[in-house]
Amino acid sequence: MLVTLPFATAAETVRVATYTVELSRKGPGLLLRDILRGEDEQVAAVVGVIARVHPDILLLTGFDVDHGNAALSALADRMAEAGAPYPHRFSLRSNAGMATGLDLDGNGRAGEPRDAQGYGRFAGQGGMAILSRFPVLADEVTDFSALLWKDLPGAHLPEAEGVPFPSEAALALQRLSSTGHWVVPVALPGGGRLHLLAYAATPPVFDGPEDRNGLRSADETALWQRYLDGALGPAPPERDFVILGKVNLDPLDGDGRHAAVRALLSDPRLQDPAPTGEGGALNPTAGHHGAPELDTADWPEPAEGGPGNLRVDYVLPAAGMRVLAAGVHWPSGGLAGEEAAAASRHRLVWADLEPEG
């Protein structure tokens, strides 16, 4: 029997979470197959983790999205069997795996996974999806996923020896979002709404001296501040919103342009609940400067060729919202710790929020 974390039952309190589940397979339909067979240990572990934390609203990243949300619905069925039903499911077409026909990574070849709008062997690989106990107002969603990188105000575009990288033609069609940027309103039981500003940024690595992925990752995070500034067209919500997802940047450690996420964390329109996890606190990475209890990803240590543990997944509510509790589901041991490790290298991040009303 699963032991779940306590969660608020008051109508005005909502547990919001983001989880990079790494439920991605090497071909289309394989994730659906693994979920339906009921024998996949990773799928079972992901279901267990979610059921323990039992968020009201959950953003999944690193999840293979298919046409018709068959895999997402199958996962939701597994969640219902585990005692955590999510009657409302949502996703949009992902930029991951969206073919372009051009060489976008500058290696002289086209048609490879890195030549898609976002890395992917097939359409939707490693995409995003939402599971919710409350209705998702799909007709009112704002989707910035088609925004061209060059059209972001203040964009930092890659160059090599003073020339646009990999080419002007590539930058003319390169979207900013490697997966997607969504503003998703969710109807709350008390009649209010919570706006989810959801995204999953590219890792700031796997490139060359032009730092294409590093620049793109930073601009993917900067998009939300441009949106809150009113610079992207649609008016942003004035209250009751939360930025959440896989930012793929630590404020201090690892690769990437740390200033981008530090700017987000220090934005006065937002607040950082600074969620902590026991497992991260007990397993600090030598040489890192950030507080280990804030880490959300358990990667190999630098001595093993990895970046070490990092804080790369975030839930950042609007400044006016009351945060009752927050945490990183990183148990230090026991069955829960084994389950979390078997599910993903990332840990689920959650916050209990009280909207302004």
Residue, then its C-alpha position, 0 to 999 in steps of 0.5 A: m500500500l502506498v504511503t502518500l504525502p499529506f496534501a491540503t484538502a481545502a478547496e482554495t489550496v492547490r498542489v501544483a507539481t512538475y516532473t521530468v519523468e524521462l518516459s521517452r522511448k526510441g520510436p513512436g508507440l513504444l511508450l504506449r506499448d510499455i504502459l499498456r503491458g503493465e510490466d515496465e518497471q520505470v512506468a510502475a515507479v513513475v506511477g508510484v512517485i506521482a501517487r505518493v505526492h498526489p498533486d492536483i495539477l501535474l506538468l509532465t516533461g520528457f514524456d512521449v506525446d502522441h496524436g490523440n494522447a493515447a499514451l497520456s490516457a493510458l498513464a492516467d488509467r494507471m494513475a486511477e488504479a493507483g488511487a490518484p485519478y486525473p480526469h483532465r489531460f492536456s497536451l499540444r503538438s510538440n516542437a520536439g521531433m518536428a522536421t525542418g528539412l534543414d541542417l540546424d546544428g551545423n554538422g553538414r547533414a539534415g534530417e537528424p534528430r538535432d535538425a528538428q525544431g526540438y531534438g527528437r527522433f520522431a514527432g513528440q519524443g520527450g514532449m510535455a503534457i498535463l494531468s489535472r484533477f480540475p478542468v483545463l480550459a483548452d479553448e483559452v490556452t495561449d501557445f508560444s511554441a511557434l514563436l521564431w527565436k529571432d522574433l523574441p525581443g532581445a534574442h541572443l542568436p548564435e554566430a560563428e566568426g561573425v556569421p549567423f549559425p548555422s545559416e541565415a536560412a536556418l535561423a529564419l525558421q528556427r523556433l525558440s521553443s525546443t518543446g513548447h511554451w504554453v499558458v494553460p488556464v485551469a478552472l479551480p473548484g472555488g470559481g477561480r483560475l490558475h494559469l500554468l506557464a509551462y515549458a521544457a528548455t533544451p539542455p545548454v550542452f551538446d553544441g560547439p563554441e557558438d553555444r547554440n544550445g546555451l543561448r537557446s536555453a537561456d532565451e527559452t527561460a527569458l521568454w517568460q519575462r518578456y511575456l510578463d512584460g507584455a512584449l509578446g502580444p497577449a496580455p499576461p495574467e495579473r495574478d494566480f499564475v505559476i511558471l513551472g517546468k524543466v528549466n535545465l539551468d542551475p543558478l550556480d552550478g553545471d553548464g549553461r548561462h546561469a544569469a538567465v535563471r537567476a533573473l527569473l528567480s529574482d523577478p519581483r513578480l515571482q517568488d521562489p518557494a525554494p523546495t528542498g529534498e532530503g536525498g539531495a541534502l544528503n548527497p551533495t556534489a563536491g565543488h558545487h556552490g548551490a545548496p544541495e537540498l535544492d537539487t532536483a536531478d541526480w546525475p553522475e558526479p563530475a569524476e564520472g563524467g557527469p554534471g553532478n546533482l543540479r537544480v533544474d526543475y522549478v515551480l515559481p508562483a506569482a508573488g501574490m500567491r500564498v505558498l503553504a508548503a513546497g518540496v522536492h520528492w527525493p526520499s533518502g532511502g527505503l522503498a520510496g527512495e528506490e522508487a524515485a531513483a527507478a523512475s527518473r534521474h529527475r525528482l518531482v517538485w511540488a508546491d501547495l498554493e493558495p490563489e489570491g482569489 
